[in-house]
Amino acid sequence: MRNFRPALILICSLLFSCVETLITIDVLPDARYRMGIISKGDKEDIEDSDFRLPQSKEWNTKRFKEIDEETGDIIHFSSSESLLKGTNLLIKNNHKGGLRYPISVKLKKGFFSDTYILHQLFEGRGVDKKYPTLAQALMEPGDESKQIVAFTEVMLHCLKESLYTSSSSSTIEDLLKERIVNHFHGVFYKAGKDENLKDIVLREKNESANIVSLPENFMRSNFQPFKSMLPRGNIDSLLIGMLPCIEEANSTIKLNDDSFKLISTLPGRVFMSNSDSVYSDTLLWSFDLKDFTNDSYAVEAASIIYYPKKIQKAILVGTILILFVLFLIAKRKAIL
């Protein structure tokens, strides 16, 4: 496989003024496609889990760093590249927290033309349904009150997820689940009113690398009224069941600092795309978290290659057939 890291670095030098991730997709005539992903940032940006690069054996993955000539800062890069075909998930579904971005390239062969269809989906985070104040808090990072409300919404959503979807809670009656949720609604509301929640949020923030962390002691103490009603060890299981959901919320928050550019070329003439701009045969999309905060962001394009010789032959054969039919008609009329 051709190594195109130098080309990616060259493009990055032109586009990475405020860009974190660049994705390149070069669709080949046989419908295989070369895909390259390169992320740039500080060490923490590269190592966190909000946007994961593919790690399977089909991918050539590298980490490297460069020194910014102007500032002297160390810039960290992570890159992956592969030659693919068909549909690829890229990221396994067990990475719940990180952004998933499956891709598909299809070739529809015809007699006179071949059509190439590119489709990639950056899956929506569903923020408004899960924790609606979080989107506002991300847009107004200085508003402390919105951060507290968003923290509460994340905890209540993740508690519900653990109660209603984890296997350990299958033995808990629905009425008791509802009571637990209502109880914690009241608990978080009171803690917010008394300004105790602010201290809890700040303490958890200081003790963890994550932006939002499970306030374990707070949750355990407020589970006590239900301890005798729950199976043994169930409180532990419910708290553990909240962690993947909290990880997903943290990934969404971290994605707020990420921006993406996607560059693609397709064989033939592009006749359909939702790209932001086109340079000759190159399509460019630019997007960030606001584009997939709730619904998925789709990258779509299609191109076509015509075969003029086949078209010419078809026209020639058709003309000959028409003339032959007209000749037969004329001949029949002459006989009559």
N, C-alpha and C positions, 0 to 999 in steps of 0.2 A: 504494500500500500504506500502511496506517495505521502511523504511527510510534509504537511503544509503549515507547520508551526511558524516559520519565518513570515509567511504571508499574513497569518493572523496577527503577529506582533506588529507588522507594518500597519495593518488596518487599525489596530488598537491605538497606535500612536496618533492616528488621525481622529479617532472617535471617542477616546476615553477621557475627555476633559471632565465629564461628570458621570461617566457610565461605569457601571460595575461589571456587567456581563455582556459579551458579544457572542452571538450564535450565527454560524455560517452554514448554509445548506446549498450544496452544489449538486443539482439533479443531473444525472448522466443519461445519454440516449437509451440505455437499456433499463432505465427506471431505478437503478441503484443510485444511492446518493452519499456523497461525502459530507459528513456533519462534523463541525468543529465547535467547541464551546470553550471560551476563555473568560475567566473571572479575575478581576483585579481589585485589590484593596489592601487594608492592613492585615496582619496575621490573624487577628480575631475574625475579621470579615470572611476570610478564606476558609477558616476552620469551623465556623458555625454551620448549623444544619438547615437554615431557612431555604437555601438553594443548593441542592446537591448535584454534583456532576456525576454522570454514569461511571460506574466502577467495575463493570463486568469484564470478562476476558476479551470481549470483542473490541474493547476500547483501549486506546493508548493514552494513559493518564500521566501527567507530569506536574510537578510543583517546582517553581523557580522564582527567583527574585531579582530585581534590578534596582539600581540607585537612581533616584530622580536627580538629573544634572542641575536643575535649578534650585531645589530645596535641600538636596542631600538626603532626603528621606528614603527608607527602604520600602519598595513597593513589592508586594507579594502577588504572584500569579498562580492560578491553577487552571490547567487546560486538559481537555479530553477530545479525542478525535477518532473517528471510525468510518468504515465503509459499510453502509447498511442497505437493506432492501425491505419493502413492504411496510408493515406496521410495527412500531417499537414503543414499548412503555417507557424506556429509558431509565426510569426510577421505579424500584419495586414498591408495591402497594403497602408493604409493612412499614415504610417510612412515612407514618401518618402526618407528622408535623411539617415536613418539607413540601415545597411546591412541586407538583407533578406536571409534566409537560409532554404527554405522548405525541408521537408524530406518525403520519402515514403518507406514503407516496404511491400513487397508483398509475398504471399505464393501461389505457384502453386502446387496443389496436383495431384499426379499421382498414378497409381496402385502399381508400384514398388518403387517409391521414392517421396519425397517432396522437392521442391526447394524454397529457400528463397532468395529474391533479395532486397538489400539495395541500395537506391539512395538518396543522399542529394546534394543540389546545393547551393553554395555560390555565389550569383548573381554578375556578373561582373559590374564594375563601369563605363565602357565605357569612360575612361579618354581621350584616344587618339582622339576620335571623338568629345568630348565636349570641352576639354581644354588641348591640347597636351603638352604644356610646363609644366603643373603641375607635371607630372610624373618625369621630369628632375629636377624640383625645389625640389621635395621631396627627391631625391637622392643626391642633392647638396644644402643642406639648407643654406650654407654660401654664395651662389651666389645670391646677391641682385638683379641683373638684371633679372635673371630668375623668381624671385618672383614677380617682377613688371609686367613682360609679362604674367605670370600665372594669376595674379589678373585681368589684362585686359581681358584675354580670358574668365575667369569665368563671369565677368560682361557682356560681349557681348553675351556669350551663354545664360545667364539667361534673358537678355533683349529679345533675340529672342524667348526663351521659353514663356515669358510672352506675347509677341506680337502675336505669332502664335498659342498658345494653350489655353490661358485664354479666358473665355467666354466674359469678358469685352471688348476684342479687336476684337470681331467678326464684329463690325460695321465699323472698320477701313479698308480702301481699301488696297489691297496688295501693290500697287505702293507707297502709303504713308508709309507703314511698311518698305519697302525696303529703302526708303529715310531716315527714322529714324535710321535704322541700319547703313547705310553708314555714316550718320552724326556722330554717336557715335564712329564709327571706327576712323574717323578723329579727333574727340575730344580727345579720349584716346591716339592716336598716338602723337598729339601735346603736351598733358600733360606729356607724357613720355619723349619727346624730351626736354621739358623745365624743366624737373625734378620736376614739380609740383605734378605729380602722386605719386612720392615717399613720399612726405609730406602727401598726402591724405591717402595713405595706412597706414602710421605710425600713423596718427591721428585716423583713424577708428579702428586700432588695439588697441590703448590705451584706446579708449572710449567703447570698447565692449569686452565681454568675448570670442567672436568668433574670429577665426583666420582671416577669410575673412568676412567683413561686407559691407553692402550697403552704398556707399557714397551718402547719400540722398540729401544733399545740392548741391553737384556737379552735380548729375543727374537732379535735378529739374531745376537748372539754365541753363543746356544745352538742356532741353526740351522746353524752352521758344520760340524758333523759330516755334514750331509746336502747340503752345497752342491754337491758333485760329482755327486750322484745326482739332483738336481732340474734341470729345464730352466732355461736362462739367464733371469734376471729373475723367476723364480717366487717367490723369497722375498719380494720387493717386493710381488708380486701377492697373496700369502697374507696379508701384514700389512695391506694395504689392504682385503682381503676381510673382515678381522676388525672393521673400524671400524663398519659399520652395526650389527653385533651388540652392540658395546660401547656404541653410542649408545642402543640399546634398553634395555640394563641401566641406563644413566644415567637414562633417562626413567622407568623403574620406580622407581628410588631417589627421584627428585624427586617422583613421585606420592605418596610416603609423607606429604608435607606438605600434600597437597590433600584437600579434602573437597567433596562434591557434594550439592546438593539439586535435586530435579526436581519441578516442579509441573505438573499437567495437568488440563484440563477436557475432557469429552467430551459430545456431544449426548445428550439423553435420560437414561435411568436406567442407572447403572453396575451391572452384575450380576456382574462378575468383575474382580478386580485383585489384585496382590500388593504393593500400596502399604503403607507403614508406617502411614499414617493417612489419614482422610477428613474433610474439613470441608465439609459441605453437598455441593456437586457438584464439589469440588476434591480431587484426589488428591495425596499428598505422599510422595516417596521420599527417604531420606537414606542415603548410602553413601560409602565411601572405599576406599582401596587394598586393605584386608583383604577386601573383598567380591569383588574380581576379581584377587586375587594369583595364583590358579591358574585356576579356571574363570571363565567369563564371568558377568557380572551382568546379569540380564534384567529389564527394566521391561515389565510386561504389564497391560493393562486392556481391558475390553470393555463397551460400553453398547448399549442398544436403545431405539428409538423405535417405539411402537405407533401404528397408525392406527385409532382407535375407530370412525370412520364406516364404514370398509371392513369392520371386524369386525361392526358392527351390520347392515350390508347383507347380509353373508354369512349371518348368523344368520336374518335375515328371509327371504332367498331359500331357505335350507335348510328353514325352518319351512313355508313355502308349498309346497315340493316334497313334504315329508313329508305334509302335509295333503292334497295333491292325490293322492298315491299311496294314502293311506288312503281317500279318497273313491272312487277307482277300484275298490279292493278291495271296499269296502262295496256299491258299485253292482253289481259282478259277482255278489256273493253274493245280492243282492236278485233278480237276473234268474234265478239258478239256483234 
